[in-house]
Amino acid sequence: MLKYWKIAFTFIGTVIGAGFASGKEVAVFFGDGGIFAPIFSALLLGALAFLFLEVGRLSHGNPAAFLFPRAPQVMKIFLKVTNLAMLAAMIAGAELILQTTFSFSGGGLLSGLLALAIVIGGAERIKNVNFFAVPLIVLLVVVLYALSPRITVGGRLLFSSSLLYAALNIVSGGALIAEFSADTSRRGNLFSALIIFVVIAALLLLIRFAVIGSEGEEMPLLSLASRFGIGFTGGILIYLSVMTTMIGCLTLSSGKTTTSALGALAAAFTLGMAGFGVLVDKLYPVLGAAGIAMSIVAFYRVVCHDNESCALMCARH
């Protein structure tokens, strides 16, 4: 079962990057929503995670060939472009956190190089980093909520925002765990998806409640930590969440060789100069739409897999 915990935490670690752990993503997608919007989004995210775990199981860890059997390079290019955009946001987020918390410039580039070292180290190192980091990030969110406990039940369901948020995160998290689930079982994948739903739902709710009144700030959760005198600790743990996502995005936006990863870092660093807030506000909704398209294709392929006539039709397309 440890394997399925590690896969779940790898997905969660990839999801809870700078936008999530800083509270900015939650403010953008659920700013005027009630308690049901984050729960519904977490449920969608768990379901999509299960879908892509099944993609990985059925494709033996080769999702690109499974989703686009006639042109797997199309899927590979799609994943590289979308994750490059998210990687740029993580680099900008790392720069902002280190500059704000420690007055350290150049942190974005150095963080990218650290992520490069972990990615070159292989899949097991990526899983182990996330397995260690995710509980610490969860602890930070729980502490911040405990210091300012608030609950708002009312508000709109925000179906479109919930769907876009879930689809946004599947672009990186879903594609990554599909590569790591070659030797899993359907029951085990369901167990991983359940862990993902429970943890993400709890985090979304706690962050949403914690950042009430601070939605307009660039990193609401970091500002909250500073107000309670734990800005240093908060900055470290939010930075840790940036690194977990950066690792996943770099894995998917490069060919996993040193040369291709360095090229991806250079492109992402250039794009990241637009600034963290701008990238989250402008790019994330677009990435959410891309995630919806990818999820529709994945659902079609998985459903068709065990149906012979449908499988033949899939092969022709």
N, C-alpha and C positions, 0 to 999 in steps of 0.2 A: 504493500500500500504506500510505502514511502515514495515510490516512483510517481504515483498519481498526485501526492501532495506537492512534490517538486514541480511537476508539470503545471498544476494549478497556480502555484506561487510564481512560476516563471511568467504565466499569463498575467497575473495580477501585478507583478513587478513591472512588466512592460506597459501595462495600462496606467499605473499611478506615477506618471512622470511629473514634470514641472507644472503642467496645466492642472492636473488632478490634485496633487499634494499641496500646491500653493493655494488651492481654492478658486483659481481663476476659471478653470473649465466648468466647475460646478456653478459658478455665478453666471457664466455665459449661457449655459444650457438650461439651468433650473432656477434662474434668478427670481421669477415670479410664480414658480410652481409650488404645489403643496407637497405633502408627505408621499403621495402615491406616485408622483413622477419619477423620483429616484428609484423607488422600489421596482416600478415597471421597467425602467431602463436596465436595472441590474438583472431582472428576469430575462429580458431580451439578450443581454450580454452573456448570461449563462447558457441560454439556448444556442446562441451563435457559437460560443466556445465549444459546446458539444458537437455542433455541426462540423466545425473545422478539425476537431479531434478525430471525428469519423473520416473526414477527408484524408487526414494523415494516416489513419489505420488502413483505409482501403487502398491508398496510393503507395503504401510502404514508405512514407516520409517524403514523397515527391509530389507536392500539391500542384505545382505548375503544370506538369504533364497530365494530371488527373482532371484539372479544371479546363484546360485548353489542350486536349490531346492532339489536335491537328496543328497547333501553333503554340507550344509551351513557352516560346520566347516572348510572346505577347504578354503572358501572365508575369513572367520574370521582369520585364520592363515596367509593367504596371506597378508591381511591388517595389521595385527600386525607386521609381519616381515618387510614389506616395510616401514611402518611408524616408526618403531623402528630405521631403518637406517637413515631416515630423522630427527628423533628426536636427534640422535647422532650428526648430522651436526649442528643442532640448539644449542645444548649444547656447542659444540666446538666454534660456532660462538659467543654465549653469553660470553664465557670465553675470547675470543680474543678481543671483543669490549670493555668489562669492563677493561681488562688489558691495552689495547692500550689507551683508552680515560681517564680512571680514576686511572690507576695503581693499580687496585684492583684484587687480585687473589682469586680464588674459586667462581667466579661469575657464572660459568656454573652450578655448583651444586645448589647454592642458587636460581638461575633462574628456575631450574627444580622443586624445592620445591614450588616456587611461582606458577608455572603453575599447579602443583598438587592441590593446594588449590582452584584454579579457576575451574579446571575440576571437583573436588568433589562438587563444588557449583552448578553444573548443566548446562543444555544447555542455559538457558536464560542469565546466567552470561557470558558465552562464547560469545554469540551474542552481548551483551552490550559492552564488552571489545573491540571487533572488530569494532563495530559501532562508538566508540569513537576514536580508534587508526588509522583507515584507512585514514580519512581526514587529520590528522596531518602528516602522512607519505607522502601522496600525496603533501602536502604543502612543505615539505622538498625537494622533488624531483624537484618541480617547481622552488623553490628558487635557488637550485644549478644549474639548467639549465639556469636560468635568469642571474646568475653571470658569466656564460661561454657559451653563446648561439652559438651553431654550428649545422649545418645540413649537412648530407652527404646522397645524394639520391642514388648514384651509389652503386653497389655491387651485389653479387649473391643473389638469392631468398632463398637458403638454405632450401629446402623443408624438408629434413630429420631432420635437426636441429630444425626447427619449429615444426614438428610433435613430436619429442622426448621431446621438452620443454613443449608443451601442455600436452602430456601424463604423463610426470613426475609430473606435478602439479595436475593432476586429481587423482593420487593415494591417496593423502591426502585430497585436497579440495573437489573433487567430492564425495568421500566416506562419508565425513563429512556432506555435505549439503543433501545427500540422506537420512541421519538419521533425518534431521531437516525439511524435506518437506512432511511429512505424510499428512498434512491437507492443501496442496496448490492446486491451479488450474493450468491447462496447460497454460492459458493466463498469470497468475501471474509468472509462471516459466519462460516463454518467456521474461517477463519484467526483471526479475532478471538476466537472461542470457545476455540481452542487456546491462544492467548496467555493468556487468562483462567485456564484450567485450570492451566497450568504455573506462573504467577506466584502464584496463590492457594494451590496445593498447597505450593510452597516456603515461602511466608510462614506458612501454618498450621503446618507442621512445625517451622520455626525458632522461632516464638513458643511453640508447645507445649513444646518442649524447654527453652527459655530460662526459662519461668515455673514450672518444676517446683519445688515447695516454697513457692511464693508465691501459690498459687491463691486463698487467702482474702483477699488484699489487694484494695482497691477498684480500683487500677490497677497490676497486677503488673509490667508492663514499665517503667512510669515509676519504680517503686520500684527495679527492677533497674538502670536507668540511673543513678539517684542513688547507689546503692551503689558503682558503678564510677567515680564522679566526673564523669559526663557528663549529670547531671540537667538542666542548662540546655539543652544541645543536644537531648537526648531530649524535653524538654518542648516545645520549638519544633516538632520534627518530628511528634510525636504530636498537637500542636495543629493542625498542617497537615493531618493526616489527618482530624481532626474537621471542619475547614472543607470538605474535599472532599465528605464525606458530607452535611454541612449544606446545601451548595449543591444537591445532587441532591434531597434531601428537601424543601427549600423550593420547588424548581421544581415538584415533583409535588403538594405540598400547597396550592398557591395557583394562582390563575388567571394568574400571570405578569405581573400588573399591580401597580403600586406599592401600591395600596389593598388588594387581596386578599392580597398578600404580607405587608403590615404586619399585617393581621388574623390571618394564620396564625402570624406571629411572636409576637403577643400571646398567642394561645391556647397555643402551644408553651412560651412562657416561663412561663406559669402552671402548666402541667402539669409542667414541668421542676423546679419547686420541690420535688417529691417526692424528688429526689436521683438522681444518676447510677446508683449501685449498685442502688437499688430498681427503677428503670425497666428496667435490663438484666435483672435477675432475674425480674421479674414480667411485663413487657410483651413481651419478645423471644420467648419460647415461643409466646405468643398470635399474634404477628405471623408466626411460622414457620408456624403452622396456616393463617393467612390466605393465605400465599404458596403453600401446597400447593393450596388451593382455586383460586387464580388460575392456577396452572400446569396444573391438570387442564383447566380451561376453554380455556386457550391451546393445549394439545396437541390437544384435540378440534377446535378451529377450524382449526388448521393442517393436520391430517390430512384433514379434510373439504374443504379448500379446492379441491383438484384433482379431487375426486370429485363428479360432477354430482348424483347422487341424494342423496348425503350433504349436499352444499351446500344443496340445497333443504330438507332436514330441518333444517339449522342455521338457515336463514333463518326457519323457522317458530317457532324457539325464541329 
